[in-house]
Amino acid sequence: MHLLPLLHLLHLLPLLHLLHLLPLPHGGQTSVLWLQMNLALVHDRQHIKSFWESKINSECRDVEKEQQRMNKSALQKLRQEWLVRLENRTKHLKNLNENFLTRVSTEKTANQQ
């Protein structure tokens, strides 16, 4: 790291300290080595933060795209239609069975008389 860019960043030290990105050294002295180390830490923290923010944003976009795809899918509509068909079939079979049983019971009572 060159010394000139570090000297330009010296005015940022109080701001970085207020943002809790780097602590001020004991005694208030700023050495070039201390500044280099802390600027590297700030860079690493920012790099890690931006890395994970991009991962999270990417994951959120993927989840949203999947949700939109599922909403556009005809599968849910088909499932509902099949449920209605099955319910209607079940009702129809139940009615047929009830009609058959009532017919059989009326025939039995008619035969017994």
N, CA, C and O atoms as CSV, one atom per row, in Angstrom:
chain,resi,resn,atom,element,x,y,z
A,1,MET,N,N,0.847,-1.168,0.000
A,1,MET,CA,C,0.000,0.000,0.000
A,1,MET,C,C,0.894,1.233,0.000
A,1,MET,O,O,1.869,1.292,0.749
A,2,HIS,N,N,0.574,2.207,-0.824
A,2,HIS,CA,C,1.372,3.423,-0.888
A,2,HIS,C,C,0.956,4.375,0.218
A,2,HIS,O,O,-0.178,4.335,0.697
A,3,LEU,N,N,1.867,5.214,0.610
A,3,LEU,CA,C,1.635,6.134,1.715
A,3,LEU,C,C,0.709,7.272,1.317
A,3,LEU,O,O,-0.070,7.734,2.151
A,4,LEU,N,N,0.763,7.744,0.068
A,4,LEU,CA,C,-0.030,8.885,-0.356
A,4,LEU,C,C,-1.533,8.639,-0.228
A,4,LEU,O,O,-2.223,9.497,0.323
A,5,PRO,N,N,-2.090,7.500,-0.713
A,5,PRO,CA,C,-3.530,7.277,-0.511
A,5,PRO,C,C,-3.900,7.171,0.961
A,5,PRO,O,O,-5.006,7.542,1.354
A,6,LEU,N,N,-2.978,6.666,1.777
A,6,LEU,CA,C,-3.261,6.574,3.205
A,6,LEU,C,C,-3.365,7.947,3.832
A,6,LEU,O,O,-4.200,8.175,4.708
A,7,LEU,N,N,-2.517,8.865,3.386
A,7,LEU,CA,C,-2.565,10.209,3.948
A,7,LEU,C,C,-3.863,10.910,3.555
A,7,LEU,O,O,-4.385,11.722,4.319
A,8,HIS,N,N,-4.376,10.605,2.384
A,8,HIS,CA,C,-5.642,11.202,1.969
A,8,HIS,C,C,-6.804,10.642,2.784
A,8,HIS,O,O,-7.837,11.296,2.922
A,9,LEU,N,N,-6.643,9.454,3.315
A,9,LEU,CA,C,-7.706,8.839,4.093
A,9,LEU,C,C,-7.655,9.192,5.582
A,9,LEU,O,O,-8.543,8.809,6.344
A,10,LEU,N,N,-6.628,9.914,5.989
A,10,LEU,CA,C,-6.521,10.276,7.402
A,10,LEU,C,C,-7.708,11.107,7.875
A,10,LEU,O,O,-8.095,11.020,9.040
A,11,HIS,N,N,-8.287,11.903,6.994
A,11,HIS,CA,C,-9.430,12.718,7.403
A,11,HIS,C,C,-10.686,11.865,7.608
A,11,HIS,O,O,-11.672,12.344,8.168
A,12,LEU,N,N,-10.657,10.596,7.157
A,12,LEU,CA,C,-11.801,9.705,7.342
A,12,LEU,C,C,-11.773,8.965,8.681
A,12,LEU,O,O,-12.763,8.342,9.064
A,13,LEU,N,N,-10.674,9.028,9.376
A,13,LEU,CA,C,-10.567,8.283,10.630
A,13,LEU,C,C,-11.668,8.607,11.633
A,13,LEU,O,O,-12.270,7.678,12.171
A,14,PRO,N,N,-11.964,9.877,11.913
A,14,PRO,CA,C,-13.045,10.140,12.875
A,14,PRO,C,C,-14.391,9.603,12.379
A,14,PRO,O,O,-15.188,9.098,13.169
A,15,LEU,N,N,-14.639,9.711,11.089
A,15,LEU,CA,C,-15.893,9.212,10.534
A,15,LEU,C,C,-15.980,7.701,10.670
A,15,LEU,O,O,-17.018,7.176,11.075
A,16,LEU,N,N,-14.909,6.994,10.339
A,16,LEU,CA,C,-14.897,5.541,10.471
A,16,LEU,C,C,-15.067,5.126,11.924
A,16,LEU,O,O,-15.712,4.121,12.222
A,17,HIS,N,N,-14.482,5.911,12.827
A,17,HIS,CA,C,-14.628,5.616,14.250
A,17,HIS,C,C,-16.086,5.803,14.679
A,17,HIS,O,O,-16.616,4.982,15.428
A,18,LEU,N,N,-16.742,6.876,14.214
A,18,LEU,CA,C,-18.132,7.118,14.572
A,18,LEU,C,C,-19.034,6.023,14.022
A,18,LEU,O,O,-20.033,5.674,14.651
A,19,LEU,N,N,-18.705,5.486,12.882
A,19,LEU,CA,C,-19.486,4.403,12.297
A,19,LEU,C,C,-19.145,3.053,12.913
A,19,LEU,O,O,-19.717,2.031,12.534
A,20,HIS,N,N,-18.218,3.050,13.857
A,20,HIS,CA,C,-17.766,1.833,14.540
A,20,HIS,C,C,-17.145,0.839,13.559
A,20,HIS,O,O,-17.178,-0.370,13.786
A,21,LEU,N,N,-16.589,1.349,12.488
A,21,LEU,CA,C,-15.917,0.470,11.546
A,21,LEU,C,C,-14.488,0.194,11.968
A,21,LEU,O,O,-13.926,-0.849,11.635
A,22,LEU,N,N,-13.895,1.133,12.704
A,22,LEU,CA,C,-12.579,0.848,13.235
A,22,LEU,C,C,-12.387,1.622,14.520
A,22,LEU,O,O,-12.826,2.767,14.631
A,23,PRO,N,N,-11.742,1.015,15.482
A,23,PRO,CA,C,-11.515,1.699,16.757
A,23,PRO,C,C,-10.332,2.658,16.654
A,23,PRO,O,O,-9.413,2.452,15.861
A,24,LEU,N,N,-10.373,3.697,17.460
A,24,LEU,CA,C,-9.229,4.604,17.512
A,24,LEU,C,C,-8.129,3.951,18.342
A,24,LEU,O,O,-8.427,3.258,19.314
A,25,PRO,N,N,-6.875,4.156,17.983
A,25,PRO,CA,C,-5.783,3.540,18.745
A,25,PRO,C,C,-5.660,4.166,20.119
A,25,PRO,O,O,-6.125,5.280,20.359
A,26,HIS,N,N,-5.028,3.433,21.010
A,26,HIS,CA,C,-4.806,3.942,22.364
A,26,HIS,C,C,-3.847,5.115,22.304
A,26,HIS,O,O,-2.836,5.064,21.604
A,27,GLY,N,N,-4.160,6.164,23.033
A,27,GLY,CA,C,-3.298,7.328,23.075
A,27,GLY,C,C,-3.569,8.294,21.932
A,27,GLY,O,O,-2.987,9.378,21.920
A,28,GLY,N,N,-4.405,7.964,20.992
A,28,GLY,CA,C,-4.770,8.866,19.912
A,28,GLY,C,C,-3.738,8.981,18.804
A,28,GLY,O,O,-3.904,9.802,17.902
A,29,GLN,N,N,-2.676,8.183,18.842
A,29,GLN,CA,C,-1.653,8.266,17.798
A,29,GLN,C,C,-2.063,7.390,16.625
A,29,GLN,O,O,-2.568,6.281,16.799
A,30,THR,N,N,-1.832,7.917,15.419
A,30,THR,CA,C,-2.126,7.127,14.222
A,30,THR,C,C,-0.818,6.776,13.545
A,30,THR,O,O,-0.097,7.641,13.047
A,31,SER,N,N,-0.536,5.512,13.539
A,31,SER,CA,C,0.644,5.071,12.819
A,31,SER,C,C,0.213,4.557,11.457
A,31,SER,O,O,-0.941,4.172,11.273
A,32,VAL,N,N,1.109,4.550,10.530
A,32,VAL,CA,C,0.804,4.095,9.178
A,32,VAL,C,C,0.454,2.615,9.194
A,32,VAL,O,O,-0.463,2.186,8.493
A,33,LEU,N,N,1.171,1.839,9.980
A,33,LEU,CA,C,0.887,0.408,10.063
A,33,LEU,C,C,-0.505,0.157,10.628
A,33,LEU,O,O,-1.250,-0.680,10.118
A,34,TRP,N,N,-0.852,0.892,11.691
A,34,TRP,CA,C,-2.183,0.755,12.289
A,34,TRP,C,C,-3.253,1.121,11.266
A,34,TRP,O,O,-4.273,0.441,11.155
A,35,LEU,N,N,-3.015,2.198,10.522
A,35,LEU,CA,C,-3.960,2.644,9.514
A,35,LEU,C,C,-4.111,1.608,8.402
A,35,LEU,O,O,-5.223,1.337,7.948
A,36,GLN,N,N,-2.995,1.032,7.965
A,36,GLN,CA,C,-3.054,0.010,6.917
A,36,GLN,C,C,-3.851,-1.207,7.386
A,36,GLN,O,O,-4.686,-1.736,6.652
A,37,MET,N,N,-3.588,-1.635,8.594
A,37,MET,CA,C,-4.277,-2.813,9.117
A,37,MET,C,C,-5.777,-2.564,9.244
A,37,MET,O,O,-6.586,-3.414,8.873
A,38,ASN,N,N,-6.140,-1.408,9.764
A,38,ASN,CA,C,-7.550,-1.115,9.968
A,38,ASN,C,C,-8.274,-0.846,8.650
A,38,ASN,O,O,-9.445,-1.196,8.506
A,39,LEU,N,N,-7.589,-0.230,7.694
A,39,LEU,CA,C,-8.208,-0.039,6.385
A,39,LEU,C,C,-8.423,-1.388,5.704
A,39,LEU,O,O,-9.419,-1.586,5.007
A,40,ALA,N,N,-7.491,-2.311,5.906
A,40,ALA,CA,C,-7.666,-3.652,5.359
A,40,ALA,C,C,-8.857,-4.338,6.025
A,40,ALA,O,O,-9.634,-5.024,5.360
A,41,LEU,N,N,-8.998,-4.152,7.337
A,41,LEU,CA,C,-10.144,-4.731,8.039
A,41,LEU,C,C,-11.459,-4.143,7.545
A,41,LEU,O,O,-12.438,-4.863,7.346
A,42,VAL,N,N,-11.471,-2.813,7.349
A,42,VAL,CA,C,-12.677,-2.162,6.841
A,42,VAL,C,C,-12.998,-2.704,5.458
A,42,VAL,O,O,-14.153,-2.996,5.151
A,43,HIS,N,N,-11.972,-2.840,4.626
A,43,HIS,CA,C,-12.180,-3.374,3.276
A,43,HIS,C,C,-12.719,-4.799,3.345
A,43,HIS,O,O,-13.647,-5.154,2.618
A,44,ASP,N,N,-12.130,-5.618,4.225
A,44,ASP,CA,C,-12.589,-7.001,4.375
A,44,ASP,C,C,-14.031,-7.050,4.865
A,44,ASP,O,O,-14.828,-7.846,4.369
A,45,ARG,N,N,-14.371,-6.205,5.834
A,45,ARG,CA,C,-15.742,-6.177,6.341
A,45,ARG,C,C,-16.716,-5.763,5.245
A,45,ARG,O,O,-17.787,-6.351,5.096
A,46,GLN,N,N,-16.336,-4.754,4.489
A,46,GLN,CA,C,-17.208,-4.294,3.410
A,46,GLN,C,C,-17.333,-5.364,2.331
A,46,GLN,O,O,-18.416,-5.564,1.780
A,47,HIS,N,N,-16.238,-6.049,2.027
A,47,HIS,CA,C,-16.266,-7.103,1.021
A,47,HIS,C,C,-17.172,-8.250,1.469
A,47,HIS,O,O,-17.984,-8.745,0.688
A,48,ILE,N,N,-17.031,-8.662,2.708
A,48,ILE,CA,C,-17.860,-9.750,3.236
A,48,ILE,C,C,-19.331,-9.331,3.272
A,48,ILE,O,O,-20.216,-10.103,2.903
A,49,LYS,N,N,-19.575,-8.109,3.716
A,49,LYS,CA,C,-20.952,-7.614,3.782
A,49,LYS,C,C,-21.571,-7.563,2.393
A,49,LYS,O,O,-22.700,-8.014,2.203
A,50,SER,N,N,-20.853,-7.022,1.428
A,50,SER,CA,C,-21.397,-6.931,0.069
A,50,SER,C,C,-21.568,-8.323,-0.540
A,50,SER,O,O,-22.518,-8.558,-1.287
A,51,PHE,N,N,-20.654,-9.249,-0.226
A,51,PHE,CA,C,-20.776,-10.614,-0.717
A,51,PHE,C,C,-22.073,-11.244,-0.234
A,51,PHE,O,O,-22.832,-11.792,-1.033
A,52,TRP,N,N,-22.334,-11.171,1.075
A,52,TRP,CA,C,-23.530,-11.802,1.624
A,52,TRP,C,C,-24.797,-11.067,1.230
A,52,TRP,O,O,-25.841,-11.692,1.044
A,53,GLU,N,N,-24.721,-9.739,1.097
A,53,GLU,CA,C,-25.893,-9.006,0.622
A,53,GLU,C,C,-26.262,-9.434,-0.788
A,53,GLU,O,O,-27.441,-9.586,-1.105
A,54,SER,N,N,-25.254,-9.630,-1.637
A,54,SER,CA,C,-25.545,-10.068,-3.007
A,54,SER,C,C,-26.112,-11.486,-3.004
A,54,SER,O,O,-27.019,-11.786,-3.781
A,55,LYS,N,N,-25.596,-12.358,-2.148
A,55,LYS,CA,C,-26.136,-13.717,-2.041
A,55,LYS,C,C,-27.597,-13.687,-1.586
A,55,LYS,O,O,-28.437,-14.395,-2.142
A,56,ILE,N,N,-27.894,-12.878,-0.589
A,56,ILE,CA,C,-29.261,-12.781,-0.064
A,56,ILE,C,C,-30.194,-12.216,-1.124
A,56,ILE,O,O,-31.299,-12.723,-1.315
A,57,ASN,N,N,-29.753,-11.167,-1.814
A,57,ASN,CA,C,-30.575,-10.578,-2.873
A,57,ASN,C,C,-30.833,-11.576,-3.984
A,57,ASN,O,O,-31.943,-11.664,-4.509
A,58,SER,N,N,-29.807,-12.323,-4.339
A,58,SER,CA,C,-29.951,-13.334,-5.383
A,58,SER,C,C,-30.955,-14.406,-4.955
A,58,SER,O,O,-31.810,-14.810,-5.743
A,59,GLU,N,N,-30.851,-14.857,-3.725
A,59,GLU,CA,C,-31.771,-15.875,-3.211
A,59,GLU,C,C,-33.209,-15.345,-3.178
A,59,GLU,O,O,-34.146,-16.067,-3.521
A,60,CYS,N,N,-33.382,-14.084,-2.764
A,60,CYS,CA,C,-34.725,-13.487,-2.741
A,60,CYS,C,C,-35.309,-13.397,-4.146
A,60,CYS,O,O,-36.489,-13.678,-4.353
A,61,ARG,N,N,-34.483,-13.006,-5.108
A,61,ARG,CA,C,-34.951,-12.947,-6.498
A,61,ARG,C,C,-35.350,-14.331,-6.998
A,61,ARG,O,O,-36.370,-14.482,-7.671
A,62,ASP,N,N,-34.551,-15.334,-6.670
A,62,ASP,CA,C,-34.865,-16.701,-7.100
A,62,ASP,C,C,-36.173,-17.192,-6.488
A,62,ASP,O,O,-36.986,-17.814,-7.171
A,63,VAL,N,N,-36.374,-16.916,-5.212
A,63,VAL,CA,C,-37.606,-17.331,-4.548
A,63,VAL,C,C,-38.801,-16.618,-5.169
A,63,VAL,O,O,-39.849,-17.226,-5.387
A,64,GLU,N,N,-38.642,-15.331,-5.452
A,64,GLU,CA,C,-39.730,-14.569,-6.067
A,64,GLU,C,C,-40.051,-15.091,-7.467
A,64,GLU,O,O,-41.221,-15.205,-7.832
A,65,LYS,N,N,-39.027,-15.404,-8.247
A,65,LYS,CA,C,-39.246,-15.957,-9.584
A,65,LYS,C,C,-39.962,-17.303,-9.505
A,65,LYS,O,O,-40.864,-17.577,-10.298
A,66,GLU,N,N,-39.567,-18.133,-8.562
A,66,GLU,CA,C,-40.205,-19.434,-8.395
A,66,GLU,C,C,-41.669,-19.272,-7.991
A,66,GLU,O,O,-42.540,-19.999,-8.469
A,67,GLN,N,N,-41.926,-18.312,-7.107
A,67,GLN,CA,C,-43.305,-18.048,-6.686
A,67,GLN,C,C,-44.146,-17.569,-7.866
A,67,GLN,O,O,-45.289,-17.996,-8.024
A,68,GLN,N,N,-43.597,-16.697,-8.687
A,68,GLN,CA,C,-44.314,-16.229,-9.877
A,68,GLN,C,C,-44.554,-17.373,-10.852
A,68,GLN,O,O,-45.625,-17.467,-11.452
A,69,ARG,N,N,-43.569,-18.235,-11.011
A,69,ARG,CA,C,-43.716,-19.384,-11.898
A,69,ARG,C,C,-44.828,-20.303,-11.404
A,69,ARG,O,O,-45.642,-20.784,-12.193
A,70,MET,N,N,-44.859,-20.542,-10.108
A,70,MET,CA,C,-45.890,-21.402,-9.542
A,70,MET,C,C,-47.273,-20.771,-9.685
A,70,MET,O,O,-48.259,-21.470,-9.918
A,71,ASN,N,N,-47.342,-19.436,-9.545
A,71,ASN,CA,C,-48.634,-18.759,-9.689
A,71,ASN,C,C,-49.141,-18.826,-11.128
A,71,ASN,O,O,-50.347,-18.891,-11.363
A,72,LYS,N,N,-48.221,-18.812,-12.084
A,72,LYS,CA,C,-48.604,-18.879,-13.495
A,72,LYS,C,C,-48.913,-20.310,-13.931
A,72,LYS,O,O,-49.533,-20.524,-14.973
A,73,SER,N,N,-48.492,-21.269,-13.151
A,73,SER,CA,C,-48.649,-22.666,-13.514
A,73,SER,C,C,-50.124,-23.072,-13.529
A,73,SER,O,O,-50.920,-22.600,-12.717
A,74,ALA,N,N,-50.467,-23.945,-14.456
A,74,ALA,CA,C,-51.838,-24.447,-14.565
A,74,ALA,C,C,-52.073,-25.630,-13.637
A,74,ALA,O,O,-53.194,-26.131,-13.544
A,75,LEU,N,N,-51.046,-26.074,-12.961
A,75,LEU,CA,C,-51.155,-27.252,-12.113
A,75,LEU,C,C,-52.197,-27.079,-11.017
A,75,LEU,O,O,-52.990,-27.987,-10.767
A,76,GLN,N,N,-52.203,-25.937,-10.370
A,76,GLN,CA,C,-53.171,-25.701,-9.297
A,76,GLN,C,C,-54.598,-25.724,-9.834
A,76,GLN,O,O,-55.499,-26.277,-9.203
A,77,LYS,N,N,-54.793,-25.126,-10.993
A,77,LYS,CA,C,-56.127,-25.122,-11.609
A,77,LYS,C,C,-56.561,-26.545,-11.963
A,77,LYS,O,O,-57.709,-26.927,-11.740
A,78,LEU,N,N,-55.628,-27.322,-12.519
A,78,LEU,CA,C,-55.939,-28.708,-12.856
A,78,LEU,C,C,-56.284,-29.524,-11.615
A,78,LEU,O,O,-57.206,-30.340,-11.642
A,79,ARG,N,N,-55.555,-29.309,-10.539
A,79,ARG,CA,C,-55.841,-30.020,-9.290
A,79,ARG,C,C,-57.246,-29.694,-8.793
A,79,ARG,O,O,-57.983,-30.582,-8.365
A,80,GLN,N,N,-57.611,-28.415,-8.854
A,80,GLN,CA,C,-58.950,-28.011,-8.416
A,80,GLN,C,C,-60.022,-28.658,-9.288
A,80,GLN,O,O,-61.036,-29.138,-8.781
A,81,GLU,N,N,-59.794,-28.669,-10.602
A,81,GLU,CA,C,-60.767,-29.291,-11.502
A,81,GLU,C,C,-60.923,-30.780,-11.200
A,81,GLU,O,O,-62.039,-31.301,-11.200
A,82,TRP,N,N,-59.814,-31.461,-10.943
A,82,TRP,CA,C,-59.885,-32.888,-10.637
A,82,TRP,C,C,-60.567,-33.133,-9.297
A,82,TRP,O,O,-61.290,-34.116,-9.137
A,83,LEU,N,N,-60.339,-32.247,-8.342
A,83,LEU,CA,C,-61.035,-32.383,-7.055
A,83,LEU,C,C,-62.536,-32.251,-7.237
A,83,LEU,O,O,-63.309,-33.006,-6.647
A,84,VAL,N,N,-62.949,-31.284,-8.061
A,84,VAL,CA,C,-64.379,-31.113,-8.324
A,84,VAL,C,C,-64.929,-32.356,-9.016
A,84,VAL,O,O,-66.006,-32.839,-8.666
A,85,ARG,N,N,-64.188,-32.878,-10.003
A,85,ARG,CA,C,-64.635,-34.096,-10.694
A,85,ARG,C,C,-64.765,-35.273,-9.726
A,85,ARG,O,O,-65.752,-36.007,-9.761
A,86,LEU,N,N,-63.774,-35.444,-8.874
A,86,LEU,CA,C,-63.826,-36.548,-7.909
A,86,LEU,C,C,-64.977,-36.390,-6.918
A,86,LEU,O,O,-65.641,-37.367,-6.571
A,87,GLU,N,N,-65.209,-35.168,-6.468
A,87,GLU,CA,C,-66.323,-34.929,-5.553
A,87,GLU,C,C,-67.647,-35.244,-6.238
A,87,GLU,O,O,-68.526,-35.873,-5.648
A,88,ASN,N,N,-67.784,-34.803,-7.488
A,88,ASN,CA,C,-69.015,-35.088,-8.233
A,88,ASN,C,C,-69.195,-36.594,-8.443
A,88,ASN,O,O,-70.301,-37.121,-8.318
A,89,ARG,N,N,-68.111,-37.267,-8.759
A,89,ARG,CA,C,-68.175,-38.725,-8.959
A,89,ARG,C,C,-68.571,-39.427,-7.666
A,89,ARG,O,O,-69.397,-40.340,-7.671
A,90,THR,N,N,-67.970,-38.991,-6.554
A,90,THR,CA,C,-68.287,-39.582,-5.259
A,90,THR,C,C,-69.753,-39.359,-4.908
A,90,THR,O,O,-70.427,-40.273,-4.431
A,91,LYS,N,N,-70.247,-38.145,-5.143
A,91,LYS,CA,C,-71.660,-37.864,-4.874
A,91,LYS,C,C,-72.562,-38.735,-5.751
A,91,LYS,O,O,-73.562,-39.283,-5.289
A,92,HIS,N,N,-72.188,-38.846,-7.016
A,92,HIS,CA,C,-72.986,-39.654,-7.939
A,92,HIS,C,C,-73.015,-41.120,-7.504
A,92,HIS,O,O,-74.081,-41.735,-7.490
A,93,LEU,N,N,-71.873,-41.679,-7.152
A,93,LEU,CA,C,-71.820,-43.078,-6.697
A,93,LEU,C,C,-72.589,-43.268,-5.400
A,93,LEU,O,O,-73.247,-44.288,-5.200
A,94,LYS,N,N,-72.501,-42.282,-4.525
A,94,LYS,CA,C,-73.232,-42.368,-3.262
A,94,LYS,C,C,-74.743,-42.370,-3.535
A,94,LYS,O,O,-75.491,-43.147,-2.942
A,95,ASN,N,N,-75.176,-41.487,-4.443
A,95,ASN,CA,C,-76.601,-41.442,-4.793
A,95,ASN,C,C,-77.045,-42.752,-5.442
A,95,ASN,O,O,-78.128,-43.257,-5.143
A,96,LEU,N,N,-76.215,-43.304,-6.329
A,96,LEU,CA,C,-76.549,-44.584,-6.949
A,96,LEU,C,C,-76.690,-45.688,-5.910
A,96,LEU,O,O,-77.620,-46.493,-5.961
A,97,ASN,N,N,-75.760,-45.711,-4.974
A,97,ASN,CA,C,-75.789,-46.721,-3.920
A,97,ASN,C,C,-77.034,-46.558,-3.048
A,97,ASN,O,O,-77.701,-47.538,-2.715
A,98,GLU,N,N,-77.340,-45.309,-2.683
A,98,GLU,CA,C,-78.527,-45.059,-1.861
A,98,GLU,C,C,-79.787,-45.445,-2.626
A,98,GLU,O,O,-80.694,-46.053,-2.058
A,99,ASN,N,N,-79.851,-45.099,-3.905
A,99,ASN,CA,C,-81.016,-45.462,-4.712
A,99,ASN,C,C,-81.150,-46.984,-4.833
A,99,ASN,O,O,-82.250,-47.531,-4.753
A,100,PHE,N,N,-80.025,-47.647,-5.024
A,100,PHE,CA,C,-80.053,-49.114,-5.127
A,100,PHE,C,C,-80.532,-49.727,-3.822
A,100,PHE,O,O,-81.368,-50.632,-3.824
A,101,LEU,N,N,-80.000,-49.231,-2.699
A,101,LEU,CA,C,-80.390,-49.777,-1.395
A,101,LEU,C,C,-81.859,-49.516,-1.111
A,101,LEU,O,O,-82.543,-50.394,-0.585
A,102,THR,N,N,-82.359,-48.343,-1.441
A,102,THR,CA,C,-83.778,-48.069,-1.192
A,102,THR,C,C,-84.644,-48.921,-2.103
A,102,THR,O,O,-85.704,-49.385,-1.684
A,103,ARG,N,N,-84.215,-49.137,-3.341
A,103,ARG,CA,C,-84.976,-49.986,-4.264
A,103,ARG,C,C,-85.005,-51.430,-3.768
A,103,ARG,O,O,-86.046,-52.085,-3.803
A,104,VAL,N,N,-83.855,-51.919,-3.306
A,104,VAL,CA,C,-83.775,-53.287,-2.797
A,104,VAL,C,C,-84.652,-53.427,-1.565
A,104,VAL,O,O,-85.367,-54.418,-1.417
A,105,SER,N,N,-84.598,-52.446,-0.686
A,105,SER,CA,C,-85.402,-52.537,0.537
A,105,SER,C,C,-86.897,-52.453,0.221
A,105,SER,O,O,-87.697,-53.136,0.861
A,106,THR,N,N,-87.287,-51.627,-0.757
A,106,THR,CA,C,-88.705,-51.562,-1.126
A,106,THR,C,C,-89.152,-52.853,-1.806
A,106,THR,O,O,-90.291,-53.282,-1.619
A,107,GLU,N,N,-88.278,-53.477,-2.589
A,107,GLU,CA,C,-88.603,-54.760,-3.225
A,107,GLU,C,C,-88.748,-55.849,-2.176
A,107,GLU,O,O,-89.628,-56.702,-2.288
A,108,LYS,N,N,-87.893,-55.830,-1.155
A,108,LYS,CA,C,-87.987,-56.823,-0.101
A,108,LYS,C,C,-89.295,-56.671,0.668
A,108,LYS,O,O,-89.969,-57.654,0.981
A,109,THR,N,N,-89.634,-55.440,0.962
A,109,THR,CA,C,-90.887,-55.221,1.704
A,109,THR,C,C,-92.095,-55.583,0.836
A,109,THR,O,O,-93.107,-56.070,1.341
A,110,ALA,N,N,-91.979,-55.341,-0.476
A,110,ALA,CA,C,-93.079,-55.694,-1.373
A,110,ALA,C,C,-93.183,-57.210,-1.494
A,110,ALA,O,O,-94.291,-57.740,-1.568
A,111,ASN,N,N,-92.065,-57.914,-1.515
A,111,ASN,CA,C,-92.066,-59.372,-1.608
A,111,ASN,C,C,-92.572,-60.003,-0.310
A,111,ASN,O,O,-93.194,-61.065,-0.332
A,112,GLN,N,N,-92.305,-59.351,0.806
A,112,GLN,CA,C,-92.732,-59.903,2.087
A,112,GLN,C,C,-94.233,-59.747,2.276
A,112,GLN,O,O,-94.830,-60.496,3.049
A,113,GLN,N,N,-94.832,-58.833,1.620
A,113,GLN,CA,C,-96.288,-58.616,1.781
A,113,GLN,C,C,-97.053,-59.515,0.941
A,113,GLN,O,O,-98.283,-59.472,0.950
